[in-house]
Amino acid sequence: FIGTDINIGQNVFTVSPAQVDEGDSGPTNMVFTVTRFLPDDDSVATVVYTTSPGTATAGVDYLPQTGTLTFAGGTTSSQTVTIPVLGDTTDEPNETFQLVLSNAVNATSSQSPGTGTILDDDDPVSVSIADAIGSEGQDLTFVVTLSAPSGKTVTVPFSTAAALSGNLATAGVDYETTTGTLTFLPGVTQQSVTVEAIGDIALESSEVFRVLLNAPTNAVIDDGQAQGTILDVPPALISGFVYTDLDKDGVKDSNETGILGVRITATRDGGGYTQSTITHADGGYTLLGLIPGTYTLTETQPGFYADGRDKHLGVETPTNDKYTGIVLGPSQAATDYNFGENGIRPEFVAAFINRRAFFASAIVTGQWGIQVAAGGTVNPKAGDVWVSFDGGWDGQRVIEATFDAAQGNATMTLYNTNLVKIADSFPTATGAQLTYNGVSGAPYFLKISGTNPSVALNFRNFTFDPLAATSGSTGGSTDGGSSSLQSGRFASAADAEPSVTPATAPSANDLVWQEDDDWVADSLLS
């Protein structure tokens, strides 16, 4: 009875601990010994025994029993109690139950029960992982399976790794590096590892990588590595026009001229991918290399124009300057997403006629901080110069006008979309400066006035995405809704700079502003 508490004294019943290997099937007998120590007379004594569950479950791990033992008097004697233990093939912890003595007659029963331990003798379960195939921009799901249900909690660490052969995928470029630990609670046999396949616009062969299972707890590895195959998804495109809608019907007619330099942005639903471009001289735009998915298409309203109707294949979008729910499949070309404008706002017609209007609706080249024109100056002496910052901007922005005060003065005034003045410039040692803490969404208009014929404008503290200067950006625009001067400039012979070709004079009956007739395309940002 080593390790068993017993009452030291006369006429006491005690029960010994017992243990047995579980076995794989059928009952195996576990035998407890019950002893009557030092009877104090020759009287017959009895004691009741009963099984009591512990971590073992009655009827599942052992057969519950109860009964009465009878002992003759006079000398110390022992009897046995046999409890059937039920075998199984589940890998599980050792389990216990108890044999409890009670209701002794002509003797005293010990309060210490006998503990029965069922020793698990099953091999640990094995774990394996299956290969997975998925497309770019989607999740690859690797199924991890136990060979059988386990009675223990199984944990399995995992990690991604490069493939050993084939067209190797690159971590962080083609798939997200992923690590973690799977937990299988008792009875659970299947879990999964999810790895994100990163979308791109390259046309390429399928690429491969691996997911590795590391040393598990309460299990052994059967198949510890799986191959992930990333299927290439050809990119898609969206195209359309921004144009002056003369008859205001939302349909681009052949005599309706496009608007240069308007910013168009496609945003993939769910985040993570935005691309912007600007319209060409004919008002057309194409957003190339879009990862298939569902997109929202947005026009940054050109500030000098009155807003018009936007239609795709005759269907008008319910949200101004925006199309939603554009579903792009691989290699799909979504065309005719057009944005109509109702012509020049009346407040700016004079500025257009006098070629004193500059768009600021599109990023063309360079970075914020370079000057407006290739020649470096505008000429407010010939008349007020206007610049439209179509999308506004977020945060504080600084606009500097640099000039020689000996040749005349110049001031700047900033207006909101309703042409309400919101900021004035103040003089500096080199000219004038205007600072404004803006909010994107609606245009700001800058007016440069004065008597100086040569004023250099410098825009500072704007963030800038150089990739957006051409076909777009996978990282998205970072200019907070603002934008720089476009490559279209209105100019006249009176203020022509070295890089600007004078336009022909507009006709009195001319209803359409178009390149080489009313204005000249010029790369203002070199």
LUMGU-190385 format. One line per 4 residues: their letters; for each residue y, z, x of C-alpha. Coordinates in Angstrom, 3 decimals, always signed. Layout:
a) Y/Z/X ~ ...;
This chain:
figt) +0.000/+0.000/+0.000 ~ +2.334/-0.768/+2.862 ~ +5.858/-1.307/+1.557 ~ +4.995/+0.085/-1.877;
dini) +6.675/+3.161/-3.298 ~ +4.074/+5.639/-4.591 ~ +4.374/+9.115/-5.981 ~ +2.961/+11.638/-3.561;
gqnv) +1.057/+14.133/-5.583 ~ -1.999/+14.587/-7.694 ~ -3.277/+12.552/-10.632 ~ -0.962/+9.510/-10.263;
ftvs) -1.561/+5.825/-11.124 ~ -0.070/+3.224/-8.753 ~ -0.305/-0.569/-8.561 ~ -0.344/-2.665/-5.395;
paqv) +1.655/-5.894/-4.764 ~ -0.240/-9.175/-4.793 ~ +0.300/-12.791/-3.780 ~ -1.521/-16.098/-3.964;
degd) -0.929/-19.760/-3.163 ~ +0.114/-21.621/-6.285 ~ -2.197/-24.634/-6.033 ~ -1.544/-28.046/-7.527;
sgpt) -3.323/-27.692/-10.866 ~ -5.312/-25.290/-12.966 ~ -5.283/-21.489/-12.733 ~ -5.635/-19.514/-9.532;
nmvf) -6.364/-15.794/-9.843 ~ -3.893/-13.225/-8.534 ~ -5.523/-9.793/-8.206 ~ -3.614/-6.488/-8.454;
tvtr) -5.229/-3.153/-7.537 ~ -4.517/-0.106/-9.702 ~ -5.477/+3.272/-8.165 ~ -5.719/+6.809/-9.613;
flpd) -4.925/+9.253/-6.786 ~ -6.318/+12.807/-6.570 ~ -7.315/+13.722/-10.117 ~ -6.832/+17.458/-10.658;
ddsv) -9.864/+17.788/-12.929 ~ -12.798/+15.797/-14.304 ~ -10.938/+14.453/-17.310 ~ -10.982/+10.768/-18.124;
atvv) -7.529/+9.078/-17.781 ~ -6.178/+5.776/-19.106 ~ -3.143/+3.581/-18.305 ~ -1.671/+0.464/-19.937;
ytts) -0.715/-2.554/-17.770 ~ +1.612/-5.401/-18.803 ~ +2.986/-8.445/-16.979 ~ +6.771/-8.871/-16.863;
pgta) +8.572/-12.078/-15.781 ~ +10.836/-12.255/-12.748 ~ +11.758/-15.629/-11.261 ~ +8.394/-16.879/-12.482;
tagv) +8.181/-17.916/-16.147 ~ +5.442/-16.551/-18.358 ~ +3.266/-19.316/-19.777 ~ +4.579/-21.819/-17.213;
dylp) +3.930/-20.212/-13.853 ~ +1.377/-17.581/-14.900 ~ -0.491/-16.436/-18.026 ~ +0.912/-13.153/-19.359;
qtgt) -1.571/-10.320/-19.752 ~ -1.687/-6.779/-21.128 ~ -4.539/-4.263/-21.325 ~ -5.781/-0.710/-20.757;
ltfa) -7.659/+0.645/-17.733 ~ -9.920/+3.696/-17.970 ~ -10.647/+5.992/-14.959 ~ -13.298/+8.724/-14.636;
ggtt) -12.175/+12.095/-13.335 ~ -12.985/+13.954/-10.220 ~ -12.249/+11.530/-7.394 ~ -9.673/+8.909/-6.357;
ssqt) -10.741/+5.497/-7.681 ~ -9.371/+1.912/-8.103 ~ -9.676/-0.952/-10.549 ~ -8.360/-4.529/-10.447;
vtip) -6.260/-6.603/-12.818 ~ -6.542/-10.399/-12.580 ~ -3.615/-12.602/-13.636 ~ -4.118/-16.407/-13.766;
vlgd) -1.411/-18.343/-11.855 ~ -0.743/-21.903/-13.035 ~ -0.512/-24.551/-10.308 ~ +1.831/-27.555/-10.166;
ttde) +3.076/-30.140/-7.663 ~ +6.778/-29.296/-7.883 ~ +8.454/-28.311/-4.646 ~ +10.162/-25.072/-5.585;
pnet) +11.006/-21.618/-4.212 ~ +8.406/-18.843/-4.189 ~ +8.390/-17.117/-7.586 ~ +7.653/-13.566/-8.642;
fqlv) +6.624/-11.537/-11.662 ~ +5.551/-7.875/-12.063 ~ +2.633/-5.825/-13.295 ~ +4.032/-2.734/-14.982;
lsna) +2.055/+0.488/-15.706 ~ +2.876/+2.647/-18.744 ~ +1.533/+5.049/-21.370 ~ -0.743/+7.001/-18.998;
vnat) -3.073/+9.576/-20.632 ~ -4.305/+12.601/-18.609 ~ -2.386/+11.296/-15.588 ~ +1.081/+10.083/-14.563;
ssqs) +1.937/+6.393/-14.085 ~ +4.130/+5.366/-11.189 ~ +7.498/+3.873/-12.174 ~ +7.153/+1.326/-9.353;
pgtg) +5.611/-1.927/-10.662 ~ +3.421/-4.173/-8.601 ~ +5.189/-7.409/-7.590 ~ +3.182/-10.605/-7.773;
tild) +4.414/-13.438/-5.522 ~ +3.441/-17.030/-6.254 ~ +3.603/-18.854/-2.913 ~ +4.749/-22.466/-3.262;
dddp) +2.488/-24.778/-1.277 ~ +3.955/-28.173/-2.266 ~ +5.436/-30.673/+0.166 ~ +9.215/-31.249/-0.088;
vsvs) +10.408/-34.263/-2.073 ~ +11.598/-37.371/-0.247 ~ +14.925/-39.136/-0.766 ~ +15.770/-42.844/-0.544;
iada) +18.788/-45.088/-1.121 ~ +18.813/-48.614/-2.565 ~ +20.911/-51.630/-1.504 ~ +23.965/-52.635/-3.545;
igse) +25.858/-55.877/-4.180 ~ +29.375/-56.154/-5.575 ~ +32.485/-58.290/-5.561 ~ +35.742/-57.802/-3.717;
gqdl) +38.090/-55.476/-5.526 ~ +35.224/-53.643/-7.250 ~ +33.058/-50.604/-6.532 ~ +29.604/-50.972/-5.003;
tfvv) +27.190/-48.390/-6.421 ~ +24.260/-47.247/-4.248 ~ +21.528/-45.404/-6.168 ~ +19.972/-42.428/-4.346;
tlsa) +16.620/-41.216/-5.727 ~ +14.261/-38.276/-5.163 ~ +10.552/-39.076/-5.120 ~ +9.889/-36.388/-7.742;
psgk) +11.744/-33.614/-9.537 ~ +12.329/-30.632/-7.280 ~ +12.558/-27.011/-8.249 ~ +15.052/-26.491/-5.435;
tvtv) +18.637/-27.661/-5.095 ~ +18.609/-30.690/-2.796 ~ +21.730/-31.740/-0.877 ~ +22.064/-35.057/+0.942;
pfst) +25.060/-35.911/+3.174 ~ +26.005/-39.604/+3.350 ~ +28.463/-41.856/+5.186 ~ +29.386/-45.528/+5.452;
aaal) +28.748/-47.397/+8.692 ~ +28.950/-50.897/+10.107 ~ +26.012/-53.213/+9.559 ~ +23.797/-54.045/+12.513;
sgnl) +23.717/-57.780/+11.884 ~ +25.067/-60.492/+9.618 ~ +28.697/-61.174/+8.681 ~ +30.028/-57.700/+9.372;
atag) +32.476/-56.113/+6.958 ~ +35.295/-54.087/+8.519 ~ +35.909/-50.504/+7.430 ~ +39.383/-50.044/+6.003;
vdye) +39.807/-53.801/+5.599 ~ +36.810/-54.931/+3.560 ~ +35.605/-51.561/+2.260 ~ +36.866/-48.004/+2.132;
tttg) +35.313/-45.591/+4.624 ~ +33.403/-43.084/+2.489 ~ +31.640/-39.806/+3.292 ~ +30.369/-36.940/+1.190;
tltf) +27.372/-34.935/+0.031 ~ +25.173/-35.538/-2.999 ~ +23.791/-32.500/-4.837 ~ +20.598/-32.701/-6.875;
lpgv) +20.200/-29.656/-9.080 ~ +16.602/-28.672/-9.947 ~ +15.038/-31.357/-12.121 ~ +17.627/-34.052/-11.265;
tqqs) +16.152/-37.072/-9.496 ~ +18.994/-39.615/-9.284 ~ +22.589/-39.676/-8.011 ~ +24.829/-42.454/-6.742;
vtve) +27.255/-43.227/-3.925 ~ +30.289/-45.353/-4.798 ~ +32.102/-47.396/-2.151 ~ +35.223/-49.417/-2.953;
aigd) +35.172/-53.032/-1.800 ~ +38.732/-53.982/-0.929 ~ +40.021/-57.212/-2.413 ~ +41.720/-59.840/-0.306;
iale) +42.840/-63.442/-0.656 ~ +40.831/-64.899/+2.227 ~ +38.148/-67.472/+1.510 ~ +35.183/-66.115/+3.405;
ssev) +31.442/-65.591/+3.404 ~ +29.861/-62.505/+1.939 ~ +30.144/-59.466/+4.211 ~ +27.803/-56.546/+4.796;
frvl) +27.981/-52.864/+5.744 ~ +25.664/-49.859/+5.479 ~ +25.463/-46.482/+3.768 ~ +23.477/-43.884/+5.712;
lnap) +21.772/-40.724/+4.442 ~ +21.975/-37.835/+6.856 ~ +19.751/-34.742/+7.213 ~ +19.065/-33.406/+3.707;
tnav) +18.392/-29.837/+2.622 ~ +15.084/-29.139/+0.778 ~ +13.997/-32.759/+1.121 ~ +12.916/-35.304/+3.708;
iddg) +14.237/-38.844/+4.148 ~ +11.991/-41.721/+3.093 ~ +14.525/-44.595/+3.260 ~ +17.793/-43.384/+4.718;
qaqg) +19.933/-46.524/+4.917 ~ +21.051/-49.201/+2.500 ~ +22.982/-52.446/+2.896 ~ +26.079/-53.181/+0.890;
tild) +26.925/-56.838/+0.322 ~ +30.502/-57.744/-0.605 ~ +30.705/-61.047/-2.462 ~ +33.844/-63.093/-1.854;
vppa) +36.091/-63.650/-4.867 ~ +38.323/-66.747/-4.545 ~ +41.971/-65.950/-5.287 ~ +43.932/-67.114/-8.326;
lisg) +47.538/-68.131/-8.960 ~ +50.328/-67.871/-11.515 ~ +53.077/-70.473/-11.807 ~ +55.975/-71.417/-14.027;
fvyt) +59.718/-72.084/-14.156 ~ +63.000/-70.273/-14.565 ~ +65.456/-72.656/-16.203 ~ +68.644/-73.063/-18.222;
dldk) +67.499/-73.359/-21.830 ~ +70.238/-75.576/-23.270 ~ +68.873/-75.686/-26.821 ~ +67.705/-72.050/-26.666;
dgvk) +64.279/-72.816/-28.101 ~ +62.270/-71.236/-25.272 ~ +60.697/-74.569/-24.283 ~ +61.553/-76.246/-20.988;
dsne) +62.678/-79.764/-21.761 ~ +62.998/-82.540/-19.196 ~ +66.803/-82.338/-19.174 ~ +66.860/-78.571/-18.638;
tgil) +67.491/-77.656/-15.036 ~ +65.708/-74.954/-13.095 ~ +67.472/-72.001/-11.501 ~ +67.027/-71.427/-7.795;
gvri) +66.409/-68.077/-6.170 ~ +65.217/-65.947/-9.092 ~ +62.763/-63.252/-8.173 ~ +59.340/-63.235/-9.914;
tatr) +56.883/-60.383/-9.382 ~ +53.187/-60.127/-10.304 ~ +51.662/-56.639/-10.456 ~ +47.932/-56.103/-10.821;
dggg) +47.124/-53.545/-13.500 ~ +45.841/-50.302/-12.071 ~ +48.159/-50.468/-9.064 ~ +47.473/-51.347/-5.484;
ytqs) +48.602/-54.982/-5.464 ~ +52.024/-56.528/-6.030 ~ +53.290/-59.931/-4.978 ~ +56.775/-61.405/-5.286;
tith) +58.301/-64.804/-4.723 ~ +61.523/-66.639/-5.509 ~ +62.061/-69.814/-7.469 ~ +62.656/-73.106/-5.681;
adgg) +65.510/-75.533/-6.236 ~ +63.814/-76.919/-9.360 ~ +63.350/-73.398/-10.737 ~ +59.618/-73.527/-10.147;
ytll) +57.589/-70.724/-8.603 ~ +53.966/-70.196/-7.641 ~ +52.365/-66.874/-6.805 ~ +49.405/-67.840/-4.638;
glip) +46.384/-65.887/-3.488 ~ +46.260/-63.326/-6.295 ~ +43.247/-61.051/-6.386 ~ +41.479/-61.679/-9.714;
gtyt) +42.285/-59.085/-12.323 ~ +44.784/-58.375/-15.077 ~ +48.457/-58.809/-14.246 ~ +51.951/-58.088/-15.474;
ltet) +54.502/-60.779/-14.580 ~ +58.167/-59.781/-14.361 ~ +61.380/-61.734/-13.857 ~ +64.366/-60.055/-12.225;
qpgf) +67.044/-61.288/-14.608 ~ +69.607/-63.413/-12.708 ~ +72.806/-61.476/-13.248 ~ +75.198/-64.416/-13.653;
yadg) +73.112/-65.816/-16.531 ~ +72.872/-64.786/-20.168 ~ +69.304/-63.808/-20.973 ~ +67.202/-66.307/-22.905;
rdkh) +63.758/-66.698/-24.429 ~ +60.526/-66.506/-22.443 ~ +57.491/-68.472/-23.628 ~ +54.041/-69.298/-22.329;
lgve) +52.526/-72.406/-23.919 ~ +54.786/-71.964/-26.943 ~ +54.044/-68.256/-27.439 ~ +57.044/-65.985/-26.929;
tptn) +56.488/-62.760/-25.000 ~ +57.391/-59.668/-27.032 ~ +58.770/-57.921/-23.955 ~ +61.941/-59.331/-22.455;
dkyt) +61.545/-60.885/-18.978 ~ +57.926/-59.769/-18.831 ~ +54.437/-61.101/-19.582 ~ +51.593/-58.596/-19.807;
givl) +47.810/-58.839/-19.936 ~ +47.481/-62.008/-17.847 ~ +43.772/-62.119/-16.991 ~ +42.966/-64.063/-13.835;
gpsq) +39.449/-65.042/-12.887 ~ +38.380/-66.353/-9.481 ~ +40.154/-69.593/-8.557 ~ +41.979/-69.610/-11.901;
aatd) +45.429/-71.202/-12.161 ~ +47.572/-69.575/-14.862 ~ +50.444/-72.013/-15.452 ~ +53.563/-72.386/-17.594;
ynfg) +54.711/-68.786/-17.527 ~ +58.344/-69.752/-18.041 ~ +61.545/-67.734/-18.260 ~ +64.474/-69.287/-20.104;
engi) +68.139/-68.399/-19.556 ~ +71.026/-69.231/-21.881 ~ +73.401/-70.501/-19.208 ~ +76.194/-68.890/-17.212;
rpef) +77.741/-65.757/-18.691 ~ +81.274/-66.560/-19.888 ~ +82.779/-63.975/-17.532 ~ +81.538/-65.949/-14.522;
vaaf) +82.114/-69.548/-15.557 ~ +85.365/-69.703/-13.585 ~ +83.658/-68.300/-10.508 ~ +81.005/-70.986/-10.766;
inrr) +83.494/-73.791/-11.284 ~ +85.451/-72.604/-8.239 ~ +82.258/-72.210/-6.198 ~ +82.995/-68.552/-5.595;
affa) +79.676/-67.117/-6.895 ~ +76.791/-65.955/-4.785 ~ +73.385/-65.008/-6.116 ~ +71.698/-61.925/-4.742;
saiv) +68.505/-62.300/-6.706 ~ +66.041/-63.179/-4.001 ~ +65.030/-62.107/-0.536 ~ +65.035/-65.203/+1.639;
tgqw) +64.798/-64.228/+5.271 ~ +65.901/-61.691/+7.851 ~ +66.550/-58.092/+6.965 ~ +69.250/-56.022/+5.389;
giqv) +72.114/-55.591/+7.795 ~ +72.582/-59.249/+8.697 ~ +75.644/-61.026/+7.333 ~ +76.021/-63.034/+4.197;
aagg) +76.498/-66.555/+5.514 ~ +75.333/-68.439/+8.549 ~ +79.026/-68.799/+9.386 ~ +79.372/-65.046/+8.940;
tvnp) +82.252/-64.968/+6.464 ~ +83.485/-65.487/+2.953 ~ +87.039/-66.520/+2.107 ~ +88.634/-64.341/-0.593;
kagd) +92.019/-65.858/+0.213 ~ +90.945/-68.953/-1.740 ~ +89.960/-66.792/-4.724 ~ +87.823/-63.833/-5.714;
vwvs) +84.253/-64.017/-4.441 ~ +81.445/-62.588/-6.623 ~ +77.993/-61.473/-5.569 ~ +75.285/-60.567/-8.083;
fdgg) +72.732/-57.937/-7.068 ~ +70.354/-58.933/-9.825 ~ +67.988/-56.003/-9.999 ~ +70.427/-53.313/-8.938;
wdgq) +69.133/-50.837/-6.391 ~ +67.844/-47.298/-6.114 ~ +69.602/-44.771/-3.933 ~ +72.679/-44.991/-1.775;
rvie) +73.724/-48.385/-0.448 ~ +76.599/-49.258/+1.881 ~ +78.481/-52.561/+1.793 ~ +80.866/-53.284/+4.633;
atfd) +83.615/-55.900/+4.762 ~ +84.732/-56.611/+8.318 ~ +87.919/-58.555/+8.969 ~ +91.021/-58.846/+11.155;
aaqg) +93.783/-57.010/+9.301 ~ +96.388/-59.113/+11.092 ~ +95.190/-62.119/+9.021 ~ +95.337/-60.320/+5.693;
natm) +93.632/-57.648/+3.660 ~ +90.427/-57.537/+1.555 ~ +88.991/-55.061/-0.930 ~ +85.681/-54.753/-2.747;
tlyn) +84.994/-53.598/-6.290 ~ +81.576/-52.923/-7.789 ~ +80.874/-53.468/-11.499 ~ +77.895/-52.730/-13.699;
tnlv) +76.240/-55.309/-15.957 ~ +78.918/-54.768/-18.603 ~ +81.613/-55.486/-15.982 ~ +82.800/-51.902/-16.078;
kiad) +84.127/-50.874/-12.673 ~ +81.948/-48.223/-11.026 ~ +83.124/-48.125/-7.389 ~ +85.970/-49.262/-5.126;
sfpt) +86.024/-49.803/-1.384 ~ +88.070/-47.704/+1.003 ~ +89.709/-48.878/+4.222 ~ +88.044/-48.418/+7.612;
atga) +89.080/-49.147/+11.170 ~ +87.333/-52.515/+10.998 ~ +87.982/-53.471/+7.385 ~ +86.656/-51.851/+4.218;
qlty) +83.528/-50.072/+3.045 ~ +81.984/-49.414/-0.370 ~ +79.247/-46.848/-0.986 ~ +77.350/-46.454/-4.237;
ngvs) +74.304/-44.466/-5.334 ~ +72.611/-46.947/-7.643 ~ +69.717/-47.250/-10.071 ~ +67.574/-50.374/-10.329;
gapy) +67.006/-52.279/-13.547 ~ +70.288/-54.029/-14.346 ~ +72.514/-56.081/-12.065 ~ +75.527/-54.901/-10.114;
flki) +78.371/-57.331/-9.456 ~ +80.481/-57.129/-6.315 ~ +83.939/-58.703/-6.276 ~ +85.658/-59.377/-2.948;
sgtn) +89.414/-59.894/-3.316 ~ +92.285/-60.236/-0.896 ~ +94.374/-62.426/+1.344 ~ +92.127/-62.564/+4.368;
psva) +90.429/-65.957/+4.898 ~ +87.526/-64.619/+6.955 ~ +85.622/-61.568/+5.712 ~ +82.135/-60.743/+6.989;
lnfr) +79.933/-58.822/+4.555 ~ +77.213/-56.496/+5.766 ~ +74.727/-54.721/+3.516 ~ +73.160/-51.607/+5.015;
nftf) +70.441/-49.125/+4.061 ~ +68.527/-51.557/+1.887 ~ +64.790/-51.446/+2.429 ~ +63.239/-54.854/+2.879;
dpla) +59.833/-56.512/+2.755 ~ +59.934/-59.584/+5.017 ~ +56.701/-60.965/+3.558 ~ +58.460/-61.354/+0.216;
atsg) +60.661/-64.029/+1.757 ~ +58.061/-66.715/+1.191 ~ +55.042/-66.647/-1.079 ~ +54.814/-62.943/-1.662;
stgg) +53.401/-59.695/-0.376 ~ +50.167/-57.863/-0.772 ~ +51.988/-54.642/-0.214 ~ +54.572/-55.200/-2.895;
stdg) +58.321/-55.260/-2.863 ~ +60.012/-52.280/-1.301 ~ +63.600/-53.038/-2.184 ~ +63.794/-50.689/-5.140;
gsss) +64.858/-53.427/-7.516 ~ +67.649/-54.750/-5.333 ~ +67.627/-58.023/-3.461 ~ +69.579/-59.994/-0.915;
lqsg) +71.595/-63.180/-1.075 ~ +69.624/-66.227/-2.051 ~ +69.624/-69.579/-0.323 ~ +71.805/-71.217/-2.985;
rfas) +75.558/-71.098/-2.432 ~ +78.411/-72.432/-4.534 ~ +81.045/-73.985/-2.268 ~ +84.032/-76.236/-2.397;
aada) +85.785/-78.344/+0.215 ~ +88.584/-75.810/+0.400 ~ +86.384/-73.010/+1.690 ~ +83.592/-74.973/+3.315;
epsv) +82.071/-73.197/+6.289 ~ +80.196/-74.914/+9.119 ~ +76.835/-74.482/+7.400 ~ +78.002/-75.395/+3.894;
tpat) +78.248/-78.949/+2.580 ~ +81.015/-79.419/-0.052 ~ +79.721/-80.211/-3.511 ~ +80.999/-82.962/-5.705;
apsa) +83.560/-81.969/-8.280 ~ +82.068/-81.028/-11.649 ~ +82.582/-83.345/-14.548 ~ +84.465/-82.043/-17.541;
ndlv) +81.448/-82.887/-19.666 ~ +78.933/-81.516/-17.185 ~ +76.733/-79.021/-19.036 ~ +74.068/-78.431/-16.411;
wqed) +74.544/-76.863/-13.011 ~ +72.310/-78.608/-10.551 ~ +71.908/-79.045/-6.833 ~ +73.771/-81.922/-5.121;
ddwv) +75.977/-82.274/-8.181 ~ +77.587/-78.902/-8.802 ~ +76.363/-76.820/-5.925 ~ +74.759/-77.083/-2.538;
adsl) +71.590/-75.426/-1.300 ~ +72.329/-73.648/+1.939 ~ +70.431/-71.133/+3.978 ~ +72.931/-68.303/+3.879;
ls) +70.750/-65.884/+5.803 ~ +69.723/-67.278/+9.150;
